[in-house]
Amino acid sequence: MISPEFLAMLRCPLDTTVPVRLEVPEEGRDMPALVCTRCETRYLIHDGIPNMLPEDAVLPPGCPNLDRLPCRQRPRS
């Protein structure tokens, strides 16, 4: 799917200092995704290609819009 080398280069598009992790669900459940390690936004992977467009991302529970995400609020200390 995604090589470890490629994964190590990927960052959240909302805060390019924050890495993402690969989340692979069990067979038949949800789609694989890259998940921001800070704001928990999920970027779905379709046919092996990650969609890193923020406007297409799955927001974490309780977050009404992109502007409320920690990666958009303020820089990490």
Phi, psi and omega in degrees: 000273177242126182291152177301326179294316179293316180302321181296336180273338186285144179225159175297130180292346179272340176207098189289006174266352187256123178287165175245159175241154178272130178241114180247112181286168175296157180310130177082000180244143176031175178260154173296154183208157167262131185240128177296132182283354178254305187262353178067016174291138182254128176251108187291150179251119180250122179051040177083001182247118179287135175263102185263020177281120181305323182291344177260357185289159174264116182285152178293157179305137177086358179258115186283334182199169183302324184293344180268356181288145178304325180290344177257339185292299183202157179297150178288141180277000000 
